[in-house]
Amino acid sequence: MTDPRIIDITLDERTIIWRSADIEQERRIAIFDLIEGNYFKPQRDYPDGYAGPFKIRLSVEEGRLAIDIARADDSLLETYVLGLGRFRRPIKDYFAICDSYYQAIRASSPQQIETIDMARRGVHNDAAELLKERLEGKIDIDFDTARRLFTLICVLHIKG
């Protein structure tokens, strides 16, 4: 049976020192939306033919993203490690635009908020495409899954 989707995702909380209420809300929404609908298919054929569903754990260590991929019963299938060097700029830009967006929500006109939100979505979309590209041949994901995973990668980068 093939079930190429994520049924549970956790973040390595050891790497996150602090996050604002806004960032915490982004994390909750990303996880909820990801679990509700995603496409996640590792390209490796596992010896027993296992093809999902998957439980995922994300962590960042020494500039690399580790994606632990496990079966529904929590037994680890593999860990995929992805260098994050090409994501430094998109992560920095995403944090900057999110800060502007959260400030605008509290004090700006709807038109200003919409302009900032469009820029935020643009940065997010570009980063999602980059993530899909970097995972190509290793893990097949759809665009919405890539967007939500990028949000969670950003949360893992909050150092205080």
CNS distance restraints for C-alpha pairs under 8 A (distance, minus, plus):
assign (resid   1 and name CA) (resid  50 and name CA) 7.70 0.50 0.50
assign (resid   1 and name CA) (resid  51 and name CA) 6.87 0.50 0.50
assign (resid   1 and name CA) (resid  52 and name CA) 7.97 0.50 0.50
assign (resid   2 and name CA) (resid  50 and name CA) 7.55 0.50 0.50
assign (resid   2 and name CA) (resid  51 and name CA) 4.88 0.50 0.50
assign (resid   2 and name CA) (resid  52 and name CA) 5.95 0.50 0.50
assign (resid   2 and name CA) (resid  53 and name CA) 7.82 0.50 0.50
assign (resid   3 and name CA) (resid  51 and name CA) 5.97 0.50 0.50
assign (resid   3 and name CA) (resid  52 and name CA) 4.48 0.50 0.50
assign (resid   3 and name CA) (resid  53 and name CA) 5.05 0.50 0.50
assign (resid   4 and name CA) (resid  39 and name CA) 5.90 0.50 0.50
assign (resid   4 and name CA) (resid  40 and name CA) 5.20 0.50 0.50
assign (resid   4 and name CA) (resid  41 and name CA) 4.93 0.50 0.50
assign (resid   4 and name CA) (resid  51 and name CA) 6.23 0.50 0.50
assign (resid   4 and name CA) (resid  52 and name CA) 5.02 0.50 0.50
assign (resid   4 and name CA) (resid  53 and name CA) 5.71 0.50 0.50
assign (resid   4 and name CA) (resid  54 and name CA) 7.47 0.50 0.50
assign (resid   5 and name CA) (resid  38 and name CA) 5.74 0.50 0.50
assign (resid   5 and name CA) (resid  39 and name CA) 4.92 0.50 0.50
assign (resid   5 and name CA) (resid  40 and name CA) 4.73 0.50 0.50
assign (resid   5 and name CA) (resid  41 and name CA) 6.81 0.50 0.50
assign (resid   5 and name CA) (resid  52 and name CA) 6.34 0.50 0.50
assign (resid   5 and name CA) (resid  53 and name CA) 5.21 0.50 0.50
assign (resid   5 and name CA) (resid  54 and name CA) 6.14 0.50 0.50
assign (resid   6 and name CA) (resid  34 and name CA) 7.63 0.50 0.50
assign (resid   6 and name CA) (resid  35 and name CA) 6.30 0.50 0.50
assign (resid   6 and name CA) (resid  38 and name CA) 6.65 0.50 0.50
assign (resid   6 and name CA) (resid  39 and name CA) 7.28 0.50 0.50
assign (resid   6 and name CA) (resid  40 and name CA) 6.27 0.50 0.50
assign (resid   6 and name CA) (resid  52 and name CA) 7.81 0.50 0.50
assign (resid   6 and name CA) (resid  53 and name CA) 5.85 0.50 0.50
assign (resid   6 and name CA) (resid  54 and name CA) 4.76 0.50 0.50
assign (resid   6 and name CA) (resid  55 and name CA) 5.76 0.50 0.50
assign (resid   6 and name CA) (resid  56 and name CA) 6.92 0.50 0.50
assign (resid   7 and name CA) (resid  35 and name CA) 5.71 0.50 0.50
assign (resid   7 and name CA) (resid  53 and name CA) 6.22 0.50 0.50
assign (resid   7 and name CA) (resid  54 and name CA) 5.84 0.50 0.50
assign (resid   7 and name CA) (resid  55 and name CA) 5.74 0.50 0.50
assign (resid   7 and name CA) (resid  72 and name CA) 7.62 0.50 0.50
assign (resid   8 and name CA) (resid  35 and name CA) 6.61 0.50 0.50
assign (resid   8 and name CA) (resid  54 and name CA) 7.11 0.50 0.50
assign (resid   8 and name CA) (resid  55 and name CA) 4.74 0.50 0.50
assign (resid   8 and name CA) (resid  56 and name CA) 6.20 0.50 0.50
assign (resid   9 and name CA) (resid  31 and name CA) 7.05 0.50 0.50
assign (resid   9 and name CA) (resid  35 and name CA) 7.87 0.50 0.50
assign (resid   9 and name CA) (resid  55 and name CA) 5.85 0.50 0.50
assign (resid   9 and name CA) (resid  56 and name CA) 4.68 0.50 0.50
assign (resid   9 and name CA) (resid  57 and name CA) 5.63 0.50 0.50
assign (resid   9 and name CA) (resid  58 and name CA) 7.65 0.50 0.50
assign (resid  10 and name CA) (resid  56 and name CA) 6.42 0.50 0.50
assign (resid  10 and name CA) (resid  57 and name CA) 4.77 0.50 0.50
assign (resid  10 and name CA) (resid  58 and name CA) 6.36 0.50 0.50
assign (resid  11 and name CA) (resid  57 and name CA) 5.70 0.50 0.50
assign (resid  11 and name CA) (resid  58 and name CA) 4.93 0.50 0.50
assign (resid  11 and name CA) (resid  59 and name CA) 6.11 0.50 0.50
assign (resid  11 and name CA) (resid 152 and name CA) 7.75 0.50 0.50
assign (resid  11 and name CA) (resid 156 and name CA) 7.26 0.50 0.50
assign (resid  12 and name CA) (resid  16 and name CA) 7.70 0.50 0.50
assign (resid  12 and name CA) (resid  57 and name CA) 7.10 0.50 0.50
assign (resid  12 and name CA) (resid  58 and name CA) 6.10 0.50 0.50
assign (resid  12 and name CA) (resid  59 and name CA) 4.94 0.50 0.50
assign (resid  12 and name CA) (resid  60 and name CA) 7.75 0.50 0.50
assign (resid  12 and name CA) (resid 156 and name CA) 7.55 0.50 0.50
assign (resid  13 and name CA) (resid  17 and name CA) 8.00 0.50 0.50
assign (resid  13 and name CA) (resid 156 and name CA) 7.72 0.50 0.50
assign (resid  15 and name CA) (resid  59 and name CA) 7.50 0.50 0.50
assign (resid  15 and name CA) (resid  60 and name CA) 7.07 0.50 0.50
assign (resid  15 and name CA) (resid 156 and name CA) 6.29 0.50 0.50
assign (resid  15 and name CA) (resid 157 and name CA) 7.43 0.50 0.50
assign (resid  15 and name CA) (resid 158 and name CA) 7.79 0.50 0.50
assign (resid  15 and name CA) (resid 159 and name CA) 7.31 0.50 0.50
assign (resid  16 and name CA) (resid 155 and name CA) 7.43 0.50 0.50
assign (resid  16 and name CA) (resid 156 and name CA) 5.83 0.50 0.50
assign (resid  16 and name CA) (resid 157 and name CA) 6.98 0.50 0.50
assign (resid  16 and name CA) (resid 158 and name CA) 5.65 0.50 0.50
assign (resid  16 and name CA) (resid 159 and name CA) 5.88 0.50 0.50
assign (resid  16 and name CA) (resid 160 and name CA) 7.87 0.50 0.50
assign (resid  17 and name CA) (resid 158 and name CA) 6.81 0.50 0.50
assign (resid  17 and name CA) (resid 159 and name CA) 5.33 0.50 0.50
assign (resid  17 and name CA) (resid 160 and name CA) 5.69 0.50 0.50
assign (resid  18 and name CA) (resid 158 and name CA) 6.70 0.50 0.50
assign (resid  18 and name CA) (resid 159 and name CA) 6.52 0.50 0.50
assign (resid  18 and name CA) (resid 160 and name CA) 5.16 0.50 0.50
assign (resid  19 and name CA) (resid  23 and name CA) 5.87 0.50 0.50
assign (resid  19 and name CA) (resid  24 and name CA) 6.30 0.50 0.50
assign (resid  19 and name CA) (resid 155 and name CA) 7.92 0.50 0.50
assign (resid  19 and name CA) (resid 158 and name CA) 6.76 0.50 0.50
assign (resid  19 and name CA) (resid 160 and name CA) 7.22 0.50 0.50
assign (resid  20 and name CA) (resid  24 and name CA) 6.14 0.50 0.50
assign (resid  21 and name CA) (resid  25 and name CA) 6.12 0.50 0.50
assign (resid  22 and name CA) (resid  26 and name CA) 6.34 0.50 0.50
assign (resid  22 and name CA) (resid 102 and name CA) 7.48 0.50 0.50
assign (resid  23 and name CA) (resid  27 and name CA) 6.20 0.50 0.50
assign (resid  23 and name CA) (resid 155 and name CA) 7.20 0.50 0.50
assign (resid  24 and name CA) (resid  28 and name CA) 6.24 0.50 0.50
assign (resid  25 and name CA) (resid  29 and name CA) 6.14 0.50 0.50
assign (resid  26 and name CA) (resid  30 and name CA) 6.02 0.50 0.50
assign (resid  26 and name CA) (resid 151 and name CA) 7.47 0.50 0.50
assign (resid  27 and name CA) (resid  31 and name CA) 6.18 0.50 0.50
assign (resid  27 and name CA) (resid 151 and name CA) 7.10 0.50 0.50
assign (resid  27 and name CA) (resid 152 and name CA) 6.30 0.50 0.50
assign (resid  27 and name CA) (resid 155 and name CA) 6.94 0.50 0.50
assign (resid  28 and name CA) (resid  32 and name CA) 6.08 0.50 0.50
assign (resid  29 and name CA) (resid  33 and name CA) 5.92 0.50 0.50
assign (resid  30 and name CA) (resid  34 and name CA) 5.86 0.50 0.50
assign (resid  30 and name CA) (resid 148 and name CA) 5.14 0.50 0.50
assign (resid  30 and name CA) (resid 149 and name CA) 7.62 0.50 0.50
assign (resid  30 and name CA) (resid 151 and name CA) 6.73 0.50 0.50
assign (resid  30 and name CA) (resid 152 and name CA) 7.07 0.50 0.50
assign (resid  31 and name CA) (resid  35 and name CA) 6.15 0.50 0.50
assign (resid  31 and name CA) (resid 148 and name CA) 7.31 0.50 0.50
assign (resid  31 and name CA) (resid 152 and name CA) 7.94 0.50 0.50
assign (resid  32 and name CA) (resid  36 and name CA) 6.18 0.50 0.50
assign (resid  33 and name CA) (resid  37 and name CA) 6.29 0.50 0.50
assign (resid  33 and name CA) (resid 148 and name CA) 7.61 0.50 0.50
assign (resid  34 and name CA) (resid  38 and name CA) 5.64 0.50 0.50
assign (resid  34 and name CA) (resid 144 and name CA) 7.99 0.50 0.50
assign (resid  34 and name CA) (resid 145 and name CA) 6.26 0.50 0.50
assign (resid  34 and name CA) (resid 148 and name CA) 6.24 0.50 0.50
assign (resid  34 and name CA) (resid 149 and name CA) 7.98 0.50 0.50
assign (resid  37 and name CA) (resid 145 and name CA) 7.87 0.50 0.50
assign (resid  38 and name CA) (resid 141 and name CA) 7.75 0.50 0.50
assign (resid  38 and name CA) (resid 142 and name CA) 7.11 0.50 0.50
assign (resid  38 and name CA) (resid 144 and name CA) 7.00 0.50 0.50
assign (resid  38 and name CA) (resid 145 and name CA) 5.27 0.50 0.50
assign (resid  39 and name CA) (resid 140 and name CA) 7.60 0.50 0.50
assign (resid  39 and name CA) (resid 141 and name CA) 5.28 0.50 0.50
assign (resid  39 and name CA) (resid 142 and name CA) 5.60 0.50 0.50
assign (resid  39 and name CA) (resid 145 and name CA) 6.42 0.50 0.50
assign (resid  40 and name CA) (resid 139 and name CA) 6.85 0.50 0.50
assign (resid  40 and name CA) (resid 140 and name CA) 5.82 0.50 0.50
assign (resid  40 and name CA) (resid 141 and name CA) 4.78 0.50 0.50
assign (resid  40 and name CA) (resid 142 and name CA) 7.35 0.50 0.50
assign (resid  40 and name CA) (resid 145 and name CA) 7.56 0.50 0.50
assign (resid  41 and name CA) (resid  51 and name CA) 7.44 0.50 0.50
assign (resid  41 and name CA) (resid  52 and name CA) 7.69 0.50 0.50
assign (resid  41 and name CA) (resid 139 and name CA) 5.55 0.50 0.50
assign (resid  41 and name CA) (resid 140 and name CA) 4.98 0.50 0.50
assign (resid  41 and name CA) (resid 141 and name CA) 6.49 0.50 0.50
assign (resid  42 and name CA) (resid 138 and name CA) 5.99 0.50 0.50
assign (resid  42 and name CA) (resid 139 and name CA) 4.15 0.50 0.50
assign (resid  42 and name CA) (resid 140 and name CA) 6.09 0.50 0.50
assign (resid  43 and name CA) (resid 137 and name CA) 6.38 0.50 0.50
assign (resid  43 and name CA) (resid 138 and name CA) 5.11 0.50 0.50
assign (resid  43 and name CA) (resid 139 and name CA) 5.38 0.50 0.50
assign (resid  43 and name CA) (resid 140 and name CA) 6.76 0.50 0.50
assign (resid  44 and name CA) (resid 138 and name CA) 7.03 0.50 0.50
assign (resid  45 and name CA) (resid  49 and name CA) 6.40 0.50 0.50
assign (resid  45 and name CA) (resid  50 and name CA) 7.70 0.50 0.50
assign (resid  45 and name CA) (resid  51 and name CA) 7.97 0.50 0.50
assign (resid  46 and name CA) (resid  50 and name CA) 5.83 0.50 0.50
assign (resid  46 and name CA) (resid  51 and name CA) 7.71 0.50 0.50
assign (resid  46 and name CA) (resid  77 and name CA) 7.73 0.50 0.50
assign (resid  50 and name CA) (resid  71 and name CA) 7.98 0.50 0.50
assign (resid  52 and name CA) (resid  71 and name CA) 6.74 0.50 0.50
assign (resid  52 and name CA) (resid  72 and name CA) 7.44 0.50 0.50
assign (resid  53 and name CA) (resid  71 and name CA) 6.60 0.50 0.50
assign (resid  53 and name CA) (resid  72 and name CA) 5.99 0.50 0.50
assign (resid  54 and name CA) (resid  69 and name CA) 6.45 0.50 0.50
assign (resid  54 and name CA) (resid  70 and name CA) 5.58 0.50 0.50
assign (resid  54 and name CA) (resid  71 and name CA) 5.07 0.50 0.50
assign (resid  54 and name CA) (resid  72 and name CA) 5.61 0.50 0.50
assign (resid  55 and name CA) (resid  69 and name CA) 5.98 0.50 0.50
assign (resid  55 and name CA) (resid  70 and name CA) 5.00 0.50 0.50
assign (resid  55 and name CA) (resid  71 and name CA) 6.03 0.50 0.50
assign (resid  55 and name CA) (resid  72 and name CA) 6.04 0.50 0.50
assign (resid  55 and name CA) (resid  74 and name CA) 6.88 0.50 0.50
assign (resid  56 and name CA) (resid  67 and name CA) 6.58 0.50 0.50
assign (resid  56 and name CA) (resid  68 and name CA) 5.52 0.50 0.50
assign (resid  56 and name CA) (resid  69 and name CA) 4.97 0.50 0.50
assign (resid  56 and name CA) (resid  70 and name CA) 6.28 0.50 0.50
assign (resid  57 and name CA) (resid  66 and name CA) 7.89 0.50 0.50
assign (resid  57 and name CA) (resid  67 and name CA) 5.82 0.50 0.50
assign (resid  57 and name CA) (resid  68 and name CA) 5.01 0.50 0.50
assign (resid  57 and name CA) (resid  69 and name CA) 6.90 0.50 0.50
assign (resid  58 and name CA) (resid  65 and name CA) 6.94 0.50 0.50
assign (resid  58 and name CA) (resid  66 and name CA) 5.76 0.50 0.50
assign (resid  58 and name CA) (resid  67 and name CA) 4.96 0.50 0.50
assign (resid  58 and name CA) (resid  68 and name CA) 6.51 0.50 0.50
assign (resid  58 and name CA) (resid 153 and name CA) 7.73 0.50 0.50
assign (resid  59 and name CA) (resid  65 and name CA) 5.80 0.50 0.50
assign (resid  59 and name CA) (resid  66 and name CA) 5.22 0.50 0.50
assign (resid  59 and name CA) (resid  67 and name CA) 6.86 0.50 0.50
assign (resid  59 and name CA) (resid 156 and name CA) 6.99 0.50 0.50
assign (resid  60 and name CA) (resid  64 and name CA) 5.45 0.50 0.50
assign (resid  60 and name CA) (resid  65 and name CA) 4.58 0.50 0.50
assign (resid  60 and name CA) (resid  66 and name CA) 6.07 0.50 0.50
assign (resid  60 and name CA) (resid 156 and name CA) 6.70 0.50 0.50
assign (resid  60 and name CA) (resid 157 and name CA) 7.67 0.50 0.50
assign (resid  61 and name CA) (resid  65 and name CA) 6.67 0.50 0.50
assign (resid  61 and name CA) (resid  66 and name CA) 7.53 0.50 0.50
assign (resid  63 and name CA) (resid  83 and name CA) 6.49 0.50 0.50
assign (resid  63 and name CA) (resid  84 and name CA) 5.78 0.50 0.50
assign (resid  63 and name CA) (resid  85 and name CA) 7.04 0.50 0.50
assign (resid  64 and name CA) (resid  81 and name CA) 6.41 0.50 0.50
assign (resid  64 and name CA) (resid  82 and name CA) 5.52 0.50 0.50
assign (resid  64 and name CA) (resid  83 and name CA) 4.53 0.50 0.50
assign (resid  64 and name CA) (resid  84 and name CA) 5.31 0.50 0.50
assign (resid  65 and name CA) (resid  81 and name CA) 5.58 0.50 0.50
assign (resid  65 and name CA) (resid  82 and name CA) 5.06 0.50 0.50
assign (resid  65 and name CA) (resid  83 and name CA) 6.32 0.50 0.50
assign (resid  65 and name CA) (resid  84 and name CA) 6.49 0.50 0.50
assign (resid  65 and name CA) (resid 153 and name CA) 7.88 0.50 0.50
assign (resid  66 and name CA) (resid  79 and name CA) 6.41 0.50 0.50
assign (resid  66 and name CA) (resid  80 and name CA) 5.78 0.50 0.50
assign (resid  66 and name CA) (resid  81 and name CA) 4.54 0.50 0.50
assign (resid  66 and name CA) (resid  82 and name CA) 6.49 0.50 0.50
assign (resid  67 and name CA) (resid  79 and name CA) 5.42 0.50 0.50
assign (resid  67 and name CA) (resid  80 and name CA) 5.09 0.50 0.50
assign (resid  67 and name CA) (resid  81 and name CA) 6.28 0.50 0.50
assign (resid  68 and name CA) (resid  76 and name CA) 7.08 0.50 0.50
assign (resid  68 and name CA) (resid  77 and name CA) 7.79 0.50 0.50
assign (resid  68 and name CA) (resid  78 and name CA) 6.10 0.50 0.50
assign (resid  68 and name CA) (resid  79 and name CA) 4.35 0.50 0.50
assign (resid  68 and name CA) (resid  80 and name CA) 6.50 0.50 0.50
assign (resid  69 and name CA) (resid  76 and name CA) 6.04 0.50 0.50
assign (resid  69 and name CA) (resid  77 and name CA) 5.63 0.50 0.50
assign (resid  69 and name CA) (resid  78 and name CA) 5.43 0.50 0.50
assign (resid  69 and name CA) (resid  79 and name CA) 5.94 0.50 0.50
assign (resid  69 and name CA) (resid  80 and name CA) 7.71 0.50 0.50
assign (resid  70 and name CA) (resid  74 and name CA) 5.36 0.50 0.50
assign (resid  70 and name CA) (resid  75 and name CA) 5.33 0.50 0.50
assign (resid  70 and name CA) (resid  76 and name CA) 4.14 0.50 0.50
assign (resid  70 and name CA) (resid  77 and name CA) 5.01 0.50 0.50
assign (resid  70 and name CA) (resid  78 and name CA) 7.02 0.50 0.50
assign (resid  71 and name CA) (resid  75 and name CA) 5.43 0.50 0.50
assign (resid  71 and name CA) (resid  76 and name CA) 6.43 0.50 0.50
assign (resid  71 and name CA) (resid  77 and name CA) 6.64 0.50 0.50
assign (resid  82 and name CA) (resid 134 and name CA) 7.84 0.50 0.50
assign (resid  84 and name CA) (resid  88 and name CA) 6.66 0.50 0.50
assign (resid  86 and name CA) (resid  90 and name CA) 7.96 0.50 0.50
assign (resid  87 and name CA) (resid  91 and name CA) 5.95 0.50 0.50
assign (resid  87 and name CA) (resid 127 and name CA) 7.40 0.50 0.50
assign (resid  88 and name CA) (resid  92 and name CA) 6.14 0.50 0.50
assign (resid  89 and name CA) (resid  93 and name CA) 6.01 0.50 0.50
assign (resid  90 and name CA) (resid  94 and name CA) 5.87 0.50 0.50
assign (resid  90 and name CA) (resid 123 and name CA) 6.75 0.50 0.50
assign (resid  90 and name CA) (resid 124 and name CA) 7.89 0.50 0.50
assign (resid  90 and name CA) (resid 127 and name CA) 6.06 0.50 0.50
assign (resid  91 and name CA) (resid  95 and name CA) 6.18 0.50 0.50
assign (resid  91 and name CA) (resid 154 and name CA) 6.01 0.50 0.50
assign (resid  92 and name CA) (resid  96 and name CA) 6.26 0.50 0.50
assign (resid  93 and name CA) (resid  97 and name CA) 6.12 0.50 0.50
assign (resid  93 and name CA) (resid 123 and name CA) 7.16 0.50 0.50
assign (resid  94 and name CA) (resid  98 and name CA) 5.97 0.50 0.50
assign (resid  94 and name CA) (resid 120 and name CA) 6.67 0.50 0.50
assign (resid  94 and name CA) (resid 123 and name CA) 6.22 0.50 0.50
assign (resid  94 and name CA) (resid 124 and name CA) 6.82 0.50 0.50
assign (resid  95 and name CA) (resid  99 and name CA) 6.16 0.50 0.50
assign (resid  95 and name CA) (resid 154 and name CA) 7.86 0.50 0.50
assign (resid  96 and name CA) (resid 100 and name CA) 6.43 0.50 0.50
assign (resid  97 and name CA) (resid 101 and name CA) 6.06 0.50 0.50
assign (resid  97 and name CA) (resid 116 and name CA) 7.19 0.50 0.50
assign (resid  97 and name CA) (resid 119 and name CA) 7.38 0.50 0.50
assign (resid  97 and name CA) (resid 120 and name CA) 5.72 0.50 0.50
assign (resid  98 and name CA) (resid 102 and name CA) 6.09 0.50 0.50
assign (resid  98 and name CA) (resid 120 and name CA) 6.69 0.50 0.50
assign (resid  99 and name CA) (resid 103 and name CA) 6.22 0.50 0.50
assign (resid 100 and name CA) (resid 104 and name CA) 6.00 0.50 0.50
assign (resid 100 and name CA) (resid 116 and name CA) 7.26 0.50 0.50
assign (resid 101 and name CA) (resid 105 and name CA) 6.19 0.50 0.50
assign (resid 101 and name CA) (resid 113 and name CA) 6.58 0.50 0.50
assign (resid 101 and name CA) (resid 116 and name CA) 5.89 0.50 0.50
assign (resid 101 and name CA) (resid 117 and name CA) 6.48 0.50 0.50
assign (resid 101 and name CA) (resid 120 and name CA) 7.81 0.50 0.50
assign (resid 102 and name CA) (resid 106 and name CA) 6.78 0.50 0.50
assign (resid 103 and name CA) (resid 107 and name CA) 6.48 0.50 0.50
assign (resid 103 and name CA) (resid 108 and name CA) 7.85 0.50 0.50
assign (resid 104 and name CA) (resid 108 and name CA) 4.70 0.50 0.50
assign (resid 104 and name CA) (resid 109 and name CA) 7.68 0.50 0.50
assign (resid 104 and name CA) (resid 112 and name CA) 7.21 0.50 0.50
assign (resid 104 and name CA) (resid 113 and name CA) 5.68 0.50 0.50
assign (resid 105 and name CA) (resid 113 and name CA) 6.27 0.50 0.50
assign (resid 108 and name CA) (resid 112 and name CA) 6.06 0.50 0.50
assign (resid 108 and name CA) (resid 113 and name CA) 6.39 0.50 0.50
assign (resid 109 and name CA) (resid 113 and name CA) 6.28 0.50 0.50
assign (resid 110 and name CA) (resid 114 and name CA) 6.07 0.50 0.50
assign (resid 111 and name CA) (resid 115 and name CA) 6.30 0.50 0.50
assign (resid 112 and name CA) (resid 116 and name CA) 6.33 0.50 0.50
assign (resid 113 and name CA) (resid 117 and name CA) 6.01 0.50 0.50
assign (resid 114 and name CA) (resid 118 and name CA) 6.11 0.50 0.50
assign (resid 115 and name CA) (resid 119 and name CA) 6.51 0.50 0.50
assign (resid 116 and name CA) (resid 120 and name CA) 6.15 0.50 0.50
assign (resid 117 and name CA) (resid 121 and name CA) 6.10 0.50 0.50
assign (resid 118 and name CA) (resid 122 and name CA) 6.20 0.50 0.50
assign (resid 119 and name CA) (resid 123 and name CA) 6.36 0.50 0.50
assign (resid 120 and name CA) (resid 124 and name CA) 6.15 0.50 0.50
assign (resid 121 and name CA) (resid 125 and name CA) 5.91 0.50 0.50
assign (resid 122 and name CA) (resid 126 and name CA) 6.17 0.50 0.50
assign (resid 123 and name CA) (resid 127 and name CA) 6.22 0.50 0.50
assign (resid 124 and name CA) (resid 128 and name CA) 6.16 0.50 0.50
assign (resid 124 and name CA) (resid 147 and name CA) 6.58 0.50 0.50
assign (resid 124 and name CA) (resid 150 and name CA) 7.59 0.50 0.50
assign (resid 124 and name CA) (resid 151 and name CA) 8.00 0.50 0.50
assign (resid 125 and name CA) (resid 129 and name CA) 6.29 0.50 0.50
assign (resid 125 and name CA) (resid 147 and name CA) 6.62 0.50 0.50
assign (resid 126 and name CA) (resid 130 and name CA) 6.30 0.50 0.50
assign (resid 127 and name CA) (resid 131 and name CA) 6.17 0.50 0.50
assign (resid 127 and name CA) (resid 147 and name CA) 7.50 0.50 0.50
assign (resid 127 and name CA) (resid 150 and name CA) 6.89 0.50 0.50
assign (resid 128 and name CA) (resid 132 and name CA) 6.24 0.50 0.50
assign (resid 128 and name CA) (resid 143 and name CA) 6.62 0.50 0.50
assign (resid 128 and name CA) (resid 146 and name CA) 4.87 0.50 0.50
assign (resid 128 and name CA) (resid 147 and name CA) 4.78 0.50 0.50
assign (resid 128 and name CA) (resid 150 and name CA) 6.18 0.50 0.50
assign (resid 129 and name CA) (resid 133 and name CA) 6.15 0.50 0.50
assign (resid 129 and name CA) (resid 143 and name CA) 7.13 0.50 0.50
assign (resid 129 and name CA) (resid 146 and name CA) 7.29 0.50 0.50
assign (resid 130 and name CA) (resid 134 and name CA) 6.12 0.50 0.50
assign (resid 131 and name CA) (resid 135 and name CA) 6.18 0.50 0.50
assign (resid 131 and name CA) (resid 146 and name CA) 6.32 0.50 0.50
assign (resid 131 and name CA) (resid 150 and name CA) 7.34 0.50 0.50
assign (resid 132 and name CA) (resid 136 and name CA) 6.08 0.50 0.50
assign (resid 132 and name CA) (resid 140 and name CA) 7.53 0.50 0.50
assign (resid 132 and name CA) (resid 141 and name CA) 6.61 0.50 0.50
assign (resid 132 and name CA) (resid 142 and name CA) 7.65 0.50 0.50
assign (resid 132 and name CA) (resid 143 and name CA) 7.37 0.50 0.50
assign (resid 132 and name CA) (resid 146 and name CA) 6.25 0.50 0.50
assign (resid 135 and name CA) (resid 139 and name CA) 5.35 0.50 0.50
assign (resid 135 and name CA) (resid 140 and name CA) 6.94 0.50 0.50
assign (resid 136 and name CA) (resid 140 and name CA) 6.36 0.50 0.50
assign (resid 141 and name CA) (resid 145 and name CA) 6.12 0.50 0.50
assign (resid 141 and name CA) (resid 146 and name CA) 6.44 0.50 0.50
assign (resid 142 and name CA) (resid 146 and name CA) 6.27 0.50 0.50
assign (resid 143 and name CA) (resid 147 and name CA) 6.27 0.50 0.50
assign (resid 144 and name CA) (resid 148 and name CA) 6.35 0.50 0.50
assign (resid 145 and name CA) (resid 149 and name CA) 6.07 0.50 0.50
assign (resid 146 and name CA) (resid 150 and name CA) 6.06 0.50 0.50
assign (resid 147 and name CA) (resid 151 and name CA) 6.41 0.50 0.50
assign (resid 148 and name CA) (resid 152 and name CA) 6.46 0.50 0.50
assign (resid 149 and name CA) (resid 153 and name CA) 6.14 0.50 0.50
assign (resid 150 and name CA) (resid 154 and name CA) 6.23 0.50 0.50
assign (resid 151 and name CA) (resid 155 and name CA) 6.43 0.50 0.50
assign (resid 152 and name CA) (resid 156 and name CA) 6.36 0.50 0.50
assign (resid 153 and name CA) (resid 157 and name CA) 6.67 0.50 0.50
assign (resid 154 and name CA) (resid 158 and name CA) 7.02 0.50 0.50
